[in-house]
């Protein structure tokens, strides 16, 4: 393939430029070494390299042939100021398949960043459940249950099983409790929070340094908390401006926590407690949830995101 000599680069200089670029970019030679080889100054080497880039003779592409879309991940991380942004490169839009792929990526990330000095918090979500099933090794860190359990026919596991399984893998202590995520009234919720095992787990929230959570959109089939709530209450919560459910914490479109009667009946971590955790990583899938994920990012409660191509692109377009 020829090169367009738009700036009247002579053939000899073009070949020299190509040779210099090859020595520098492919062979990894220093500019001084290249200068000595060709009998030119290192300033001319720098000028030739700059021209090679600007004229298209050298094109640098950053990519990775694995399942992570590194370019999109970098753009997402920079745009929203995230500590971690992992975008799984897939065109698959099937929910169960996406959860499995994102669960594997989130497990890889957690295994990379979790240390023996951390305390890990787990909030129940289908995506977090998929992640725990992909974990293979963890340091001996304590594992804390952050939310109560959802009891539904279509949910095979709960917060309790997640925490117990991860603690067995890590060999660290498990702080878990037997209580539902949502109870019938505020009085029952207050009584449950005073139960010894619940209070013991809640007392660990301030020690959590890294946490994994899910994000749901306040709509049918887009949030397990929405689906577990009666229709009358769903509408009432929606009228209060709730758009997103961050593992039991209700948020409006601007990311502000919304206190509702449902919040008073929820057994789990509060927005203030989650905000005190140094690093919360959310796992989110389905491009339709972009407004909810944006709300989660705007809340300042999450520092990391594991997602997939179409949702990442929707976030960049909307944000």
PEJOUR-V282961 format. One record per backbone hydrogen bond with DSSP energy under -1.0 kcal/mol. CO is the residue of the C=O (numbers start at 0). NH is the residue of the N-H. E is the energy in kcal/mol with one decimal. If there is no record, write none. Layout:
CO;NH;E
CO;NH;E
This chain:
3;5;-1.9
4;7;-1.6
9;13;-2.5
10;14;-2.4
11;15;-2.3
12;16;-3.0
13;17;-2.3
14;18;-2.5
15;19;-2.9
16;20;-2.5
17;21;-2.3
18;22;-2.3
19;23;-2.3
20;24;-3.2
21;25;-1.4
21;26;-2.1
22;28;-2.5
29;33;-2.3
30;34;-2.6
31;35;-2.2
32;36;-2.2
33;37;-2.1
34;39;-2.0
40;44;-1.8
41;45;-2.2
42;46;-2.1
43;47;-2.9
44;48;-2.4
45;49;-2.2
46;50;-2.4
47;51;-2.5
48;52;-1.8
49;53;-2.6
50;54;-2.6
51;56;-1.1
51;57;-2.4
66;88;-3.6
67;69;-1.3
68;72;-2.3
69;73;-2.4
70;74;-2.2
71;75;-2.4
72;76;-2.4
73;77;-2.5
74;78;-2.7
75;79;-2.0
76;81;-1.6
83;304;-1.8
85;306;-2.8
86;68;-3.1
87;89;-1.2
87;308;-1.5
93;97;-2.9
94;98;-2.6
95;99;-1.8
96;100;-2.2
97;101;-3.1
98;102;-2.4
99;103;-1.8
100;104;-2.0
101;105;-2.9
102;106;-2.1
103;107;-2.3
104;108;-2.2
105;109;-2.7
106;110;-2.6
107;111;-1.3
108;112;-2.2
109;113;-2.4
114;117;-1.6
118;208;-2.3
118;209;-1.9
119;143;-3.1
120;211;-2.1
121;145;-2.5
124;128;-2.4
125;129;-2.1
126;130;-1.8
127;131;-2.4
128;132;-1.5
130;133;-1.7
138;140;-2.3
141;119;-2.4
142;174;-2.8
143;121;-2.6
145;268;-2.1
148;180;-2.7
151;154;-1.7
157;161;-2.2
158;162;-2.6
159;163;-2.6
160;164;-2.6
161;165;-2.4
162;166;-2.5
163;167;-2.1
164;168;-1.6
165;169;-2.6
166;170;-2.6
172;142;-2.5
174;144;-2.7
178;148;-2.8
180;266;-3.1
184;188;-1.8
185;189;-2.6
186;190;-2.1
187;191;-2.5
188;192;-2.3
191;194;-1.5
194;198;-3.2
195;199;-2.3
196;200;-1.7
197;201;-2.9
198;202;-2.0
200;203;-1.6
201;204;-1.4
203;206;-2.0
208;278;-1.2
209;120;-2.7
210;280;-3.1
211;122;-2.3
212;282;-2.2
215;244;-2.8
216;218;-2.7
218;221;-2.0
221;216;-1.8
222;226;-2.5
223;227;-1.2
225;228;-1.6
229;233;-2.4
230;234;-2.1
231;235;-1.8
232;236;-2.9
233;237;-2.4
234;238;-2.2
236;241;-1.5
237;240;-1.8
242;217;-3.0
243;250;-2.5
244;215;-2.6
244;246;-1.1
245;248;-1.5
248;245;-3.1
249;257;-2.5
250;242;-3.4
250;243;-2.2
251;254;-2.1
255;251;-2.0
259;263;-1.3
262;265;-1.4
264;182;-2.3
266;147;-2.4
269;273;-2.6
270;274;-2.5
273;276;-1.5
278;210;-2.2
279;302;-2.7
279;303;-1.8
280;212;-2.2
281;305;-2.5
285;288;-2.3
286;289;-1.8
288;292;-2.6
289;293;-2.6
290;294;-2.0
291;295;-2.1
292;296;-2.4
293;297;-3.0
294;298;-1.6
296;299;-1.3
302;82;-2.7
302;83;-1.3
303;281;-2.5
304;85;-2.8
305;283;-2.4
306;87;-2.9
307;311;-2.7
308;312;-2.5
309;313;-2.0
310;314;-2.3
311;315;-2.2
312;316;-2.1
313;317;-2.1
314;318;-2.8
